Amino acid sequence: MTGEKITYEDIQRYEFVLKKVPSLLLGTMIKRNSNLVSKFESKIVSKLDKLNEIQQKQLNIILNADVADIQRLLKEAYQKSGKKQYKLLADPKAAAFIEKNLVELKKLVK
């Protein structure tokens, strides 16, 4: 993260998480506007408790970022990597899905 903005490098750093979700499954979740945070709440809370100060700051930057900015970076990530998951998330139709899950994640962050 450079300053108070998320960058392509930040997205790339966590690409391993995205690889765990097949694109077909992700597409279905986006279409259904699924609340993934509630489905994985206990695992998320466990990970949140282990974040160091820098990671907490990075998370807060992401949580407070505009969805359009996040999607712009996801589009860039798709163009550079060719990963379909990025393409799905960069689609304007995924904005509500991203927003919903960011809101739910904010509720868990203390």
Gaussian input, Z-matrix of N, CA and C with variables (Angstrom, degrees):
# hf/3-21g

backbone

0 1
 N
 C     1     B1
 C     2     B2     1     A1
 N     3     B3     2     A2     1     D1
 C     4     B4     3     A3     2     D2
 C     5     B5     4     A4     3     D3
 N     6     B6     5     A5     4     D4
 C     7     B7     6     A6     5     D5
 C     8     B8     7     A7     6     D6
 N     9     B9     8     A8     7     D7
 C    10    B10     9     A9     8     D8
 C    11    B11    10    A10     9     D9
 N    12    B12    11    A11    10    D10
 C    13    B13    12    A12    11    D11
 C    14    B14    13    A13    12    D12
 N    15    B15    14    A14    13    D13
 C    16    B16    15    A15    14    D14
 C    17    B17    16    A16    15    D15
 N    18    B18    17    A17    16    D16
 C    19    B19    18    A18    17    D17
 C    20    B20    19    A19    18    D18
 N    21    B21    20    A20    19    D19
 C    22    B22    21    A21    20    D20
 C    23    B23    22    A22    21    D21
 N    24    B24    23    A23    22    D22
 C    25    B25    24    A24    23    D23
 C    26    B26    25    A25    24    D24
 N    27    B27    26    A26    25    D25
 C    28    B28    27    A27    26    D26
 C    29    B29    28    A28    27    D27
 N    30    B30    29    A29    28    D28
 C    31    B31    30    A30    29    D29
 C    32    B32    31    A31    30    D30
 N    33    B33    32    A32    31    D31
 C    34    B34    33    A33    32    D32
 C    35    B35    34    A34    33    D33
 N    36    B36    35    A35    34    D34
 C    37    B37    36    A36    35    D35
 C    38    B38    37    A37    36    D36
 N    39    B39    38    A38    37    D37
 C    40    B40    39    A39    38    D38
 C    41    B41    40    A40    39    D39
 N    42    B42    41    A41    40    D40
 C    43    B43    42    A42    41    D41
 C    44    B44    43    A43    42    D42
 N    45    B45    44    A44    43    D43
 C    46    B46    45    A45    44    D44
 C    47    B47    46    A46    45    D45
 N    48    B48    47    A47    46    D46
 C    49    B49    48    A48    47    D47
 C    50    B50    49    A49    48    D48
 N    51    B51    50    A50    49    D49
 C    52    B52    51    A51    50    D50
 C    53    B53    52    A52    51    D51
 N    54    B54    53    A53    52    D52
 C    55    B55    54    A54    53    D53
 C    56    B56    55    A55    54    D54
 N    57    B57    56    A56    55    D55
 C    58    B58    57    A57    56    D56
 C    59    B59    58    A58    57    D57
 N    60    B60    59    A59    58    D58
 C    61    B61    60    A60    59    D59
 C    62    B62    61    A61    60    D60
 N    63    B63    62    A62    61    D61
 C    64    B64    63    A63    62    D62
 C    65    B65    64    A64    63    D63
 N    66    B66    65    A65    64    D64
 C    67    B67    66    A66    65    D65
 C    68    B68    67    A67    66    D66
 N    69    B69    68    A68    67    D67
 C    70    B70    69    A69    68    D68
 C    71    B71    70    A70    69    D69
 N    72    B72    71    A71    70    D70
 C    73    B73    72    A72    71    D71
 C    74    B74    73    A73    72    D72
 N    75    B75    74    A74    73    D73
 C    76    B76    75    A75    74    D74
 C    77    B77    76    A76    75    D75
 N    78    B78    77    A77    76    D76
 C    79    B79    78    A78    77    D77
 C    80    B80    79    A79    78    D78
 N    81    B81    80    A80    79    D79
 C    82    B82    81    A81    80    D80
 C    83    B83    82    A82    81    D81
 N    84    B84    83    A83    82    D82
 C    85    B85    84    A84    83    D83
 C    86    B86    85    A85    84    D84
 N    87    B87    86    A86    85    D85
 C    88    B88    87    A87    86    D86
 C    89    B89    88    A88    87    D87
 N    90    B90    89    A89    88    D88
 C    91    B91    90    A90    89    D89
 C    92    B92    91    A91    90    D90
 N    93    B93    92    A92    91    D91
 C    94    B94    93    A93    92    D92
 C    95    B95    94    A94    93    D93
 N    96    B96    95    A95    94    D94
 C    97    B97    96    A96    95    D95
 C    98    B98    97    A97    96    D96
 N    99    B99    98    A98    97    D97
 C   100   B100    99    A99    98    D98
 C   101   B101   100   A100    99    D99
 N   102   B102   101   A101   100   D100
 C   103   B103   102   A102   101   D101
 C   104   B104   103   A103   102   D102
 N   105   B105   104   A104   103   D103
 C   106   B106   105   A105   104   D104
 C   107   B107   106   A106   105   D105
 N   108   B108   107   A107   106   D106
 C   109   B109   108   A108   107   D107
 C   110   B110   109   A109   108   D108
 N   111   B111   110   A110   109   D109
 C   112   B112   111   A111   110   D110
 C   113   B113   112   A112   111   D111
 N   114   B114   113   A113   112   D112
 C   115   B115   114   A114   113   D113
 C   116   B116   115   A115   114   D114
 N   117   B117   116   A116   115   D115
 C   118   B118   117   A117   116   D116
 C   119   B119   118   A118   117   D117
 N   120   B120   119   A119   118   D118
 C   121   B121   120   A120   119   D119
 C   122   B122   121   A121   120   D120
 N   123   B123   122   A122   121   D121
 C   124   B124   123   A123   122   D122
 C   125   B125   124   A124   123   D123
 N   126   B126   125   A125   124   D124
 C   127   B127   126   A126   125   D125
 C   128   B128   127   A127   126   D126
 N   129   B129   128   A128   127   D127
 C   130   B130   129   A129   128   D128
 C   131   B131   130   A130   129   D129
 N   132   B132   131   A131   130   D130
 C   133   B133   132   A132   131   D131
 C   134   B134   133   A133   132   D132
 N   135   B135   134   A134   133   D133
 C   136   B136   135   A135   134   D134
 C   137   B137   136   A136   135   D135
 N   138   B138   137   A137   136   D136
 C   139   B139   138   A138   137   D137
 C   140   B140   139   A139   138   D138
 N   141   B141   140   A140   139   D139
 C   142   B142   141   A141   140   D140
 C   143   B143   142   A142   141   D141
 N   144   B144   143   A143   142   D142
 C   145   B145   144   A144   143   D143
 C   146   B146   145   A145   144   D144
 N   147   B147   146   A146   145   D145
 C   148   B148   147   A147   146   D146
 C   149   B149   148   A148   147   D147
 N   150   B150   149   A149   148   D148
 C   151   B151   150   A150   149   D149
 C   152   B152   151   A151   150   D150
 N   153   B153   152   A152   151   D151
 C   154   B154   153   A153   152   D152
 C   155   B155   154   A154   153   D153
 N   156   B156   155   A155   154   D154
 C   157   B157   156   A156   155   D155
 C   158   B158   157   A157   156   D156
 N   159   B159   158   A158   157   D157
 C   160   B160   159   A159   158   D158
 C   161   B161   160   A160   159   D159
 N   162   B162   161   A161   160   D160
 C   163   B163   162   A162   161   D161
 C   164   B164   163   A163   162   D162
 N   165   B165   164   A164   163   D163
 C   166   B166   165   A165   164   D164
 C   167   B167   166   A166   165   D165
 N   168   B168   167   A167   166   D166
 C   169   B169   168   A168   167   D167
 C   170   B170   169   A169   168   D168
 N   171   B171   170   A170   169   D169
 C   172   B172   171   A171   170   D170
 C   173   B173   172   A172   171   D171
 N   174   B174   173   A173   172   D172
 C   175   B175   174   A174   173   D173
 C   176   B176   175   A175   174   D174
 N   177   B177   176   A176   175   D175
 C   178   B178   177   A177   176   D176
 C   179   B179   178   A178   177   D177
 N   180   B180   179   A179   178   D178
 C   181   B181   180   A180   179   D179
 C   182   B182   181   A181   180   D180
 N   183   B183   182   A182   181   D181
 C   184   B184   183   A183   182   D182
 C   185   B185   184   A184   183   D183
 N   186   B186   185   A185   184   D184
 C   187   B187   186   A186   185   D185
 C   188   B188   187   A187   186   D186
 N   189   B189   188   A188   187   D187
 C   190   B190   189   A189   188   D188
 C   191   B191   190   A190   189   D189
 N   192   B192   191   A191   190   D190
 C   193   B193   192   A192   191   D191
 C   194   B194   193   A193   192   D192
 N   195   B195   194   A194   193   D193
 C   196   B196   195   A195   194   D194
 C   197   B197   196   A196   195   D195
 N   198   B198   197   A197   196   D196
 C   199   B199   198   A198   197   D197
 C   200   B200   199   A199   198   D198
 N   201   B201   200   A200   199   D199
 C   202   B202   201   A201   200   D200
 C   203   B203   202   A202   201   D201
 N   204   B204   203   A203   202   D202
 C   205   B205   204   A204   203   D203
 C   206   B206   205   A205   204   D204
 N   207   B207   206   A206   205   D205
 C   208   B208   207   A207   206   D206
 C   209   B209   208   A208   207   D207
 N   210   B210   209   A209   208   D208
 C   211   B211   210   A210   209   D209
 C   212   B212   211   A211   210   D210
 N   213   B213   212   A212   211   D211
 C   214   B214   213   A213   212   D212
 C   215   B215   214   A214   213   D213
 N   216   B216   215   A215   214   D214
 C   217   B217   216   A216   215   D215
 C   218   B218   217   A217   216   D216
 N   219   B219   218   A218   217   D217
 C   220   B220   219   A219   218   D218
 C   221   B221   220   A220   219   D219
 N   222   B222   221   A221   220   D220
 C   223   B223   222   A222   221   D221
 C   224   B224   223   A223   222   D222
 N   225   B225   224   A224   223   D223
 C   226   B226   225   A225   224   D224
 C   227   B227   226   A226   225   D225
 N   228   B228   227   A227   226   D226
 C   229   B229   228   A228   227   D227
 C   230   B230   229   A229   228   D228
 N   231   B231   230   A230   229   D229
 C   232   B232   231   A231   230   D230
 C   233   B233   232   A232   231   D231
 N   234   B234   233   A233   232   D232
 C   235   B235   234   A234   233   D233
 C   236   B236   235   A235   234   D234
 N   237   B237   236   A236   235   D235
 C   238   B238   237   A237   236   D236
 C   239   B239   238   A238   237   D237
 N   240   B240   239   A239   238   D238
 C   241   B241   240   A240   239   D239
 C   242   B242   241   A241   240   D240
 N   243   B243   242   A242   241   D241
 C   244   B244   243   A243   242   D242
 C   245   B245   244   A244   243   D243
 N   246   B246   245   A245   244   D244
 C   247   B247   246   A246   245   D245
 C   248   B248   247   A247   246   D246
 N   249   B249   248   A248   247   D247
 C   250   B250   249   A249   248   D248
 C   251   B251   250   A250   249   D249
 N   252   B252   251   A251   250   D250
 C   253   B253   252   A252   251   D251
 C   254   B254   253   A253   252   D252
 N   255   B255   254   A254   253   D253
 C   256   B256   255   A255   254   D254
 C   257   B257   256   A256   255   D255
 N   258   B258   257   A257   256   D256
 C   259   B259   258   A258   257   D257
 C   260   B260   259   A259   258   D258
 N   261   B261   260   A260   259   D259
 C   262   B262   261   A261   260   D260
 C   263   B263   262   A262   261   D261
 N   264   B264   263   A263   262   D262
 C   265   B265   264   A264   263   D263
 C   266   B266   265   A265   264   D264
 N   267   B267   266   A266   265   D265
 C   268   B268   267   A267   266   D266
 C   269   B269   268   A268   267   D267
 N   270   B270   269   A269   268   D268
 C   271   B271   270   A270   269   D269
 C   272   B272   271   A271   270   D270
 N   273   B273   272   A272   271   D271
 C   274   B274   273   A273   272   D272
 C   275   B275   274   A274   273   D273
 N   276   B276   275   A275   274   D274
 C   277   B277   276   A276   275   D275
 C   278   B278   277   A277   276   D276
 N   279   B279   278   A278   277   D277
 C   280   B280   279   A279   278   D278
 C   281   B281   280   A280   279   D279
 N   282   B282   281   A281   280   D280
 C   283   B283   282   A282   281   D281
 C   284   B284   283   A283   282   D282
 N   285   B285   284   A284   283   D283
 C   286   B286   285   A285   284   D284
 C   287   B287   286   A286   285   D285
 N   288   B288   287   A287   286   D286
 C   289   B289   288   A288   287   D287
 C   290   B290   289   A289   288   D288
 N   291   B291   290   A290   289   D289
 C   292   B292   291   A291   290   D290
 C   293   B293   292   A292   291   D291
 N   294   B294   293   A293   292   D292
 C   295   B295   294   A294   293   D293
 C   296   B296   295   A295   294   D294
 N   297   B297   296   A296   295   D295
 C   298   B298   297   A297   296   D296
 C   299   B299   298   A298   297   D297
 N   300   B300   299   A299   298   D298
 C   301   B301   300   A300   299   D299
 C   302   B302   301   A301   300   D300
 N   303   B303   302   A302   301   D301
 C   304   B304   303   A303   302   D302
 C   305   B305   304   A304   303   D303
 N   306   B306   305   A305   304   D304
 C   307   B307   306   A306   305   D305
 C   308   B308   307   A307   306   D306
 N   309   B309   308   A308   307   D307
 C   310   B310   309   A309   308   D308
 C   311   B311   310   A310   309   D309
 N   312   B312   311   A311   310   D310
 C   313   B313   312   A312   311   D311
 C   314   B314   313   A313   312   D312
 N   315   B315   314   A314   313   D313
 C   316   B316   315   A315   314   D314
 C   317   B317   316   A316   315   D315
 N   318   B318   317   A317   316   D316
 C   319   B319   318   A318   317   D317
 C   320   B320   319   A319   318   D318
 N   321   B321   320   A320   319   D319
 C   322   B322   321   A321   320   D320
 C   323   B323   322   A322   321   D321
 N   324   B324   323   A323   322   D322
 C   325   B325   324   A324   323   D323
 C   326   B326   325   A325   324   D324
 N   327   B327   326   A326   325   D325
 C   328   B328   327   A327   326   D326
 C   329   B329   328   A328   327   D327

   B1=1.4420
   B2=1.5174
   B3=1.2668
   B4=1.4515
   B5=1.5108
   B6=1.3172
   B7=1.4572
   B8=1.5097
   B9=1.3122
   B10=1.4594
   B11=1.5222
   B12=1.3264
   B13=1.4588
   B14=1.5165
   B15=1.3027
   B16=1.4553
   B17=1.5342
   B18=1.3143
   B19=1.4621
   B20=1.5298
   B21=1.3065
   B22=1.4686
   B23=1.5277
   B24=1.3097
   B25=1.4647
   B26=1.5296
   B27=1.3319
   B28=1.4638
   B29=1.5243
   B30=1.3232
   B31=1.4634
   B32=1.5262
   B33=1.3020
   B34=1.4550
   B35=1.5334
   B36=1.3113
   B37=1.4638
   B38=1.5338
   B39=1.3404
   B40=1.4638
   B41=1.5250
   B42=1.3213
   B43=1.4630
   B44=1.5227
   B45=1.3147
   B46=1.4596
   B47=1.5275
   B48=1.3293
   B49=1.4647
   B50=1.5254
   B51=1.3017
   B52=1.4590
   B53=1.5273
   B54=1.3123
   B55=1.4663
   B56=1.5267
   B57=1.3118
   B58=1.4593
   B59=1.5230
   B60=1.3323
   B61=1.4610
   B62=1.5297
   B63=1.3306
   B64=1.4652
   B65=1.5321
   B66=1.3239
   B67=1.4649
   B68=1.5264
   B69=1.3236
   B70=1.4626
   B71=1.5268
   B72=1.3131
   B73=1.4614
   B74=1.5265
   B75=1.3197
   B76=1.4619
   B77=1.5240
   B78=1.3281
   B79=1.4612
   B80=1.5172
   B81=1.3210
   B82=1.4674
   B83=1.5228
   B84=1.3180
   B85=1.4664
   B86=1.5235
   B87=1.3184
   B88=1.4622
   B89=1.5237
   B90=1.3322
   B91=1.4723
   B92=1.5195
   B93=1.3201
   B94=1.4699
   B95=1.5267
   B96=1.3207
   B97=1.4682
   B98=1.5314
   B99=1.3142
   B100=1.4677
   B101=1.5206
   B102=1.3119
   B103=1.4587
   B104=1.5299
   B105=1.3125
   B106=1.4607
   B107=1.5175
   B108=1.3061
   B109=1.4640
   B110=1.5230
   B111=1.3291
   B112=1.4634
   B113=1.5274
   B114=1.3226
   B115=1.4644
   B116=1.5262
   B117=1.3139
   B118=1.4668
   B119=1.5313
   B120=1.3177
   B121=1.4665
   B122=1.5222
   B123=1.3182
   B124=1.4710
   B125=1.5300
   B126=1.3207
   B127=1.4645
   B128=1.5293
   B129=1.3340
   B130=1.4661
   B131=1.5227
   B132=1.3222
   B133=1.4674
   B134=1.5258
   B135=1.3118
   B136=1.4649
   B137=1.5304
   B138=1.3238
   B139=1.4729
   B140=1.5273
   B141=1.3296
   B142=1.4664
   B143=1.5235
   B144=1.3172
   B145=1.4625
   B146=1.5298
   B147=1.3214
   B148=1.4631
   B149=1.5270
   B150=1.3285
   B151=1.4650
   B152=1.5222
   B153=1.3229
   B154=1.4599
   B155=1.5339
   B156=1.3056
   B157=1.4670
   B158=1.5330
   B159=1.3102
   B160=1.4728
   B161=1.5266
   B162=1.3196
   B163=1.4618
   B164=1.5283
   B165=1.3295
   B166=1.4692
   B167=1.5219
   B168=1.3195
   B169=1.4639
   B170=1.5260
   B171=1.3234
   B172=1.4645
   B173=1.5277
   B174=1.3114
   B175=1.4590
   B176=1.5238
   B177=1.3210
   B178=1.4651
   B179=1.5244
   B180=1.3214
   B181=1.4671
   B182=1.5275
   B183=1.3149
   B184=1.4677
   B185=1.5249
   B186=1.3241
   B187=1.4654
   B188=1.5215
   B189=1.3154
   B190=1.4612
   B191=1.5271
   B192=1.3188
   B193=1.4678
   B194=1.5243
   B195=1.3060
   B196=1.4527
   B197=1.5315
   B198=1.3222
   B199=1.4637
   B200=1.5302
   B201=1.3187
   B202=1.4715
   B203=1.5304
   B204=1.3255
   B205=1.4714
   B206=1.5296
   B207=1.3169
   B208=1.4672
   B209=1.5234
   B210=1.3315
   B211=1.4615
   B212=1.5317
   B213=1.3051
   B214=1.4606
   B215=1.5304
   B216=1.3230
   B217=1.4659
   B218=1.5284
   B219=1.3250
   B220=1.4603
   B221=1.5298
   B222=1.3268
   B223=1.4689
   B224=1.5310
   B225=1.3232
   B226=1.4653
   B227=1.5294
   B228=1.3270
   B229=1.4653
   B230=1.5269
   B231=1.3275
   B232=1.4664
   B233=1.5277
   B234=1.3186
   B235=1.4661
   B236=1.5274
   B237=1.3174
   B238=1.4646
   B239=1.5289
   B240=1.3328
   B241=1.4628
   B242=1.5258
   B243=1.3308
   B244=1.4619
   B245=1.5181
   B246=1.3168
   B247=1.4666
   B248=1.5293
   B249=1.3276
   B250=1.4649
   B251=1.5368
   B252=1.3200
   B253=1.4579
   B254=1.5300
   B255=1.3179
   B256=1.4656
   B257=1.5259
   B258=1.3190
   B259=1.4680
   B260=1.5271
   B261=1.3217
   B262=1.4652
   B263=1.5259
   B264=1.3177
   B265=1.4646
   B266=1.5244
   B267=1.3265
   B268=1.4654
   B269=1.5248
   B270=1.3150
   B271=1.4664
   B272=1.5313
   B273=1.3324
   B274=1.4717
   B275=1.5313
   B276=1.3303
   B277=1.4707
   B278=1.5300
   B279=1.3206
   B280=1.4651
   B281=1.5264
   B282=1.3220
   B283=1.4722
   B284=1.5272
   B285=1.3233
   B286=1.4702
   B287=1.5287
   B288=1.3130
   B289=1.4635
   B290=1.5299
   B291=1.3084
   B292=1.4661
   B293=1.5210
   B294=1.3152
   B295=1.4721
   B296=1.5239
   B297=1.3181
   B298=1.4664
   B299=1.5256
   B300=1.3132
   B301=1.4586
   B302=1.5228
   B303=1.3220
   B304=1.4704
   B305=1.5248
   B306=1.3308
   B307=1.4690
   B308=1.5260
   B309=1.3171
   B310=1.4632
   B311=1.5303
   B312=1.3081
   B313=1.4610
   B314=1.5269
   B315=1.3273
   B316=1.4739
   B317=1.5232
   B318=1.3170
   B319=1.4680
   B320=1.5290
   B321=1.3226
   B322=1.4657
   B323=1.5230
   B324=1.3182
   B325=1.4604
   B326=1.5169
   B327=1.3179
   B328=1.4685
   B329=1.4972
   A1=108.02
   A2=114.37
   A3=119.04
   A4=107.42
   A5=116.18
   A6=119.25
   A7=110.82
   A8=115.42
   A9=121.27
   A10=112.21
   A11=117.14
   A12=120.78
   A13=110.29
   A14=114.62
   A15=120.93
   A16=107.78
   A17=116.41
   A18=121.12
   A19=110.21
   A20=115.23
   A21=120.49
   A22=110.23
   A23=116.96
   A24=121.03
   A25=111.13
   A26=116.73
   A27=120.35
   A28=110.57
   A29=115.12
   A30=119.73
   A31=109.63
   A32=115.98
   A33=121.43
   A34=111.21
   A35=117.25
   A36=122.30
   A37=111.49
   A38=117.12
   A39=120.96
   A40=112.32
   A41=116.22
   A42=121.67
   A43=112.22
   A44=117.95
   A45=121.76
   A46=111.67
   A47=117.44
   A48=120.97
   A49=109.61
   A50=115.87
   A51=121.55
   A52=111.31
   A53=116.68
   A54=121.01
   A55=111.84
   A56=117.35
   A57=121.18
   A58=112.26
   A59=117.15
   A60=121.26
   A61=108.98
   A62=117.44
   A63=119.17
   A64=110.84
   A65=116.29
   A66=120.34
   A67=112.27
   A68=118.52
   A69=120.80
   A70=110.61
   A71=116.52
   A72=121.30
   A73=110.88
   A74=117.10
   A75=120.84
   A76=110.52
   A77=117.04
   A78=120.86
   A79=111.93
   A80=116.85
   A81=121.42
   A82=110.46
   A83=117.25
   A84=121.14
   A85=110.90
   A86=116.42
   A87=120.71
   A88=109.83
   A89=117.26
   A90=121.15
   A91=111.74
   A92=116.54
   A93=121.05
   A94=112.39
   A95=116.23
   A96=122.02
   A97=110.04
   A98=115.38
   A99=122.34
   A100=112.31
   A101=114.42
   A102=121.70
   A103=107.23
   A104=115.96
   A105=120.44
   A106=112.26
   A107=116.49
   A108=120.07
   A109=110.04
   A110=117.28
   A111=119.15
   A112=111.28
   A113=116.95
   A114=120.28
   A115=112.22
   A116=116.51
   A117=120.97
   A118=111.65
   A119=116.48
   A120=121.16
   A121=113.50
   A122=118.40
   A123=119.59
   A124=111.16
   A125=116.97
   A126=120.43
   A127=110.41
   A128=116.50
   A129=121.20
   A130=110.33
   A131=116.60
   A132=120.75
   A133=110.01
   A134=116.48
   A135=120.78
   A136=111.01
   A137=116.49
   A138=120.83
   A139=111.00
   A140=117.38
   A141=120.81
   A142=111.19
   A143=115.77
   A144=120.43
   A145=112.54
   A146=117.01
   A147=121.35
   A148=113.74
   A149=117.45
   A150=120.06
   A151=111.12
   A152=115.84
   A153=119.06
   A154=108.70
   A155=116.72
   A156=121.47
   A157=112.42
   A158=116.64
   A159=120.45
   A160=110.31
   A161=116.94
   A162=120.94
   A163=111.18
   A164=116.82
   A165=120.21
   A166=110.70
   A167=116.23
   A168=120.36
   A169=110.29
   A170=116.47
   A171=120.70
   A172=111.05
   A173=116.31
   A174=120.53
   A175=110.65
   A176=117.26
   A177=120.33
   A178=111.88
   A179=117.10
   A180=120.11
   A181=109.57
   A182=116.53
   A183=120.53
   A184=110.56
   A185=116.57
   A186=120.10
   A187=112.52
   A188=116.60
   A189=120.39
   A190=113.19
   A191=116.55
   A192=120.54
   A193=109.98
   A194=115.21
   A195=121.60
   A196=108.47
   A197=116.36
   A198=120.54
   A199=110.94
   A200=117.25
   A201=120.51
   A202=110.88
   A203=117.19
   A204=120.66
   A205=111.01
   A206=115.51
   A207=119.95
   A208=109.58
   A209=116.20
   A210=119.57
   A211=111.90
   A212=117.42
   A213=120.46
   A214=109.77
   A215=116.05
   A216=120.18
   A217=111.92
   A218=116.50
   A219=119.92
   A220=110.69
   A221=115.86
   A222=120.20
   A223=110.01
   A224=115.99
   A225=120.65
   A226=110.25
   A227=115.96
   A228=120.38
   A229=110.31
   A230=117.14
   A231=120.25
   A232=110.77
   A233=116.21
   A234=120.40
   A235=111.67
   A236=116.64
   A237=120.41
   A238=112.96
   A239=116.60
   A240=119.46
   A241=114.05
   A242=116.60
   A243=120.47
   A244=113.73
   A245=117.85
   A246=121.54
   A247=110.15
   A248=114.93
   A249=120.89
   A250=111.87
   A251=117.75
   A252=120.51
   A253=110.69
   A254=116.82
   A255=120.29
   A256=110.59
   A257=116.09
   A258=120.55
   A259=110.22
   A260=116.63
   A261=120.80
   A262=111.28
   A263=116.63
   A264=120.38
   A265=112.45
   A266=117.33
   A267=121.10
   A268=112.28
   A269=117.14
   A270=121.42
   A271=109.54
   A272=117.64
   A273=120.53
   A274=113.17
   A275=117.25
   A276=120.52
   A277=111.89
   A278=117.60
   A279=121.62
   A280=112.56
   A281=117.51
   A282=120.63
   A283=112.12
   A284=117.34
   A285=120.39
   A286=110.71
   A287=116.56
   A288=121.81
   A289=110.78
   A290=116.19
   A291=120.92
   A292=110.26
   A293=116.52
   A294=121.22
   A295=110.99
   A296=116.38
   A297=120.85
   A298=111.01
   A299=116.89
   A300=120.11
   A301=112.60
   A302=117.54
   A303=119.93
   A304=110.51
   A305=116.42
   A306=120.82
   A307=110.10
   A308=116.39
   A309=120.19
   A310=111.52
   A311=116.58
   A312=120.19
   A313=111.08
   A314=116.47
   A315=120.31
   A316=111.07
   A317=116.90
   A318=121.04
   A319=111.50
   A320=116.32
   A321=120.41
   A322=113.16
   A323=116.03
   A324=120.68
   A325=108.90
   A326=115.12
   A327=119.23
   A328=111.25
   D1=131.48
   D2=177.20
   D3=-103.07
   D4=112.02
   D5=-178.98
   D6=65.48
   D7=-121.66
   D8=-176.63
   D9=-113.78
   D10=25.79
   D11=-178.87
   D12=-125.30
   D13=148.24
   D14=173.97
   D15=-83.96
   D16=145.25
   D17=-177.76
   D18=-124.71
   D19=169.93
   D20=175.65
   D21=-58.67
   D22=-39.00
   D23=-179.93
   D24=-61.28
   D25=-35.19
   D26=177.39
   D27=-64.62
   D28=-42.75
   D29=179.05
   D30=-64.59
   D31=-43.98
   D32=-178.85
   D33=-61.64
   D34=-35.37
   D35=-179.05
   D36=-61.09
   D37=-30.35
   D38=-177.06
   D39=-108.10
   D40=19.22
   D41=-179.05
   D42=-59.27
   D43=-30.51
   D44=-178.73
   D45=-58.37
   D46=-30.24
   D47=178.90
   D48=-68.60
   D49=-44.82
   D50=-178.45
   D51=-63.96
   D52=-34.10
   D53=-179.42
   D54=-64.19
   D55=-21.30
   D56=-178.65
   D57=-75.48
   D58=-15.41
   D59=-177.09
   D60=-108.45
   D61=112.36
   D62=177.70
   D63=-59.38
   D64=144.42
   D65=-175.65
   D66=-60.14
   D67=-36.14
   D68=178.92
   D69=-62.57
   D70=-43.55
   D71=178.70
   D72=-66.24
   D73=-43.04
   D74=178.72
   D75=-61.77
   D76=-42.75
   D77=178.24
   D78=-58.92
   D79=-41.33
   D80=177.82
   D81=-64.99
   D82=-42.65
   D83=179.22
   D84=-62.33
   D85=-40.33
   D86=179.39
   D87=-65.61
   D88=-46.84
   D89=-179.60
   D90=-60.13
   D91=-36.95
   D92=-179.81
   D93=-84.99
   D94=-4.13
   D95=-176.46
   D96=52.00
   D97=48.09
   D98=-176.24
   D99=-66.11
   D100=145.39
   D101=175.08
   D102=-92.92
   D103=90.51
   D104=-178.24
   D105=-71.36
   D106=-28.83
   D107=-179.34
   D108=-61.62
   D109=-44.35
   D110=-179.83
   D111=-67.19
   D112=-33.23
   D113=-179.55
   D114=-69.16
   D115=-29.76
   D116=-177.27
   D117=-119.09
   D118=26.65
   D119=-173.12
   D120=-54.83
   D121=-48.71
   D122=-176.19
   D123=-63.12
   D124=-39.84
   D125=179.01
   D126=-67.13
   D127=-40.44
   D128=179.63
   D129=-64.40
   D130=-46.48
   D131=-179.88
   D132=-60.02
   D133=-41.57
   D134=178.44
   D135=-59.84
   D136=-43.11
   D137=179.23
   D138=-69.88
   D139=-38.84
   D140=-179.84
   D141=-61.22
   D142=-37.84
   D143=-179.33
   D144=-65.65
   D145=-19.42
   D146=-176.89
   D147=-100.13
   D148=0.70
   D149=-179.00
   D150=-70.39
   D151=138.41
   D152=173.84
   D153=-83.81
   D154=178.29
   D155=-175.25
   D156=-60.35
   D157=-41.93
   D158=179.96
   D159=-65.46
   D160=-43.55
   D161=179.19
   D162=-64.29
   D163=-37.55
   D164=177.01
   D165=-63.41
   D166=-41.12
   D167=178.68
   D168=-64.27
   D169=-43.49
   D170=178.34
   D171=-61.27
   D172=-43.21
   D173=178.86
   D174=-61.76
   D175=-43.01
   D176=179.40
   D177=-63.00
   D178=-36.41
   D179=177.17
   D180=-62.73
   D181=-44.21
   D182=179.38
   D183=-65.27
   D184=-45.25
   D185=-178.19
   D186=-62.77
   D187=-27.57
   D188=-178.81
   D189=-100.18
   D190=2.52
   D191=179.07
   D192=-75.61
   D193=151.98
   D194=175.74
   D195=-72.57
   D196=136.84
   D197=-179.02
   D198=-57.86
   D199=-37.40
   D200=178.84
   D201=-61.31
   D202=-38.57
   D203=177.52
   D204=-67.30
   D205=-41.35
   D206=178.02
   D207=-61.94
   D208=-44.58
   D209=-178.91
   D210=-67.36
   D211=-33.08
   D212=176.23
   D213=-61.85
   D214=-42.63
   D215=178.21
   D216=-69.28
   D217=-34.95
   D218=176.72
   D219=-65.66
   D220=-37.08
   D221=176.56
   D222=-64.17
   D223=-43.29
   D224=177.03
   D225=-61.17
   D226=-42.40
   D227=179.20
   D228=-62.18
   D229=-39.74
   D230=177.86
   D231=-64.10
   D232=-44.68
   D233=-178.77
   D234=-62.32
   D235=-33.46
   D236=-178.34
   D237=-85.58
   D238=-30.54
   D239=-174.09
   D240=-108.52
   D241=-26.41
   D242=-176.64
   D243=76.24
   D244=8.89
   D245=-178.50
   D246=-76.05
   D247=124.51
   D248=-175.19
   D249=-62.15
   D250=-32.00
   D251=-179.85
   D252=-58.56
   D253=-40.38
   D254=177.58
   D255=-64.16
   D256=-41.90
   D257=179.78
   D258=-60.15
   D259=-45.20
   D260=-179.98
   D261=-61.13
   D262=-43.96
   D263=-178.52
   D264=-73.25
   D265=-25.97
   D266=179.42
   D267=-78.03
   D268=-17.94
   D269=-179.53
   D270=-63.75
   D271=134.64
   D272=178.97
   D273=-54.22
   D274=-26.77
   D275=178.61
   D276=-67.10
   D277=-17.08
   D278=-179.81
   D279=-89.44
   D280=-3.82
   D281=-176.28
   D282=-58.39
   D283=-43.99
   D284=-179.43
   D285=-64.13
   D286=-38.88
   D287=178.04
   D288=-62.03
   D289=-46.46
   D290=179.24
   D291=-63.81
   D292=-47.63
   D293=-179.44
   D294=-59.18
   D295=-46.82
   D296=-179.42
   D297=-57.83
   D298=-46.19
   D299=-177.30
   D300=-72.85
   D301=-30.94
   D302=173.78
   D303=-65.77
   D304=-43.16
   D305=178.65
   D306=-60.86
   D307=-45.07
   D308=-179.82
   D309=-65.55
   D310=-37.95
   D311=178.32
   D312=-66.80
   D313=-37.94
   D314=177.64
   D315=-58.36
   D316=-34.70
   D317=-179.95
   D318=-64.60
   D319=-29.04
   D320=-178.37
   D321=-85.96
   D322=-22.52
   D323=-177.86
   D324=-79.98
   D325=127.37
   D326=-177.61
   D327=-101.39

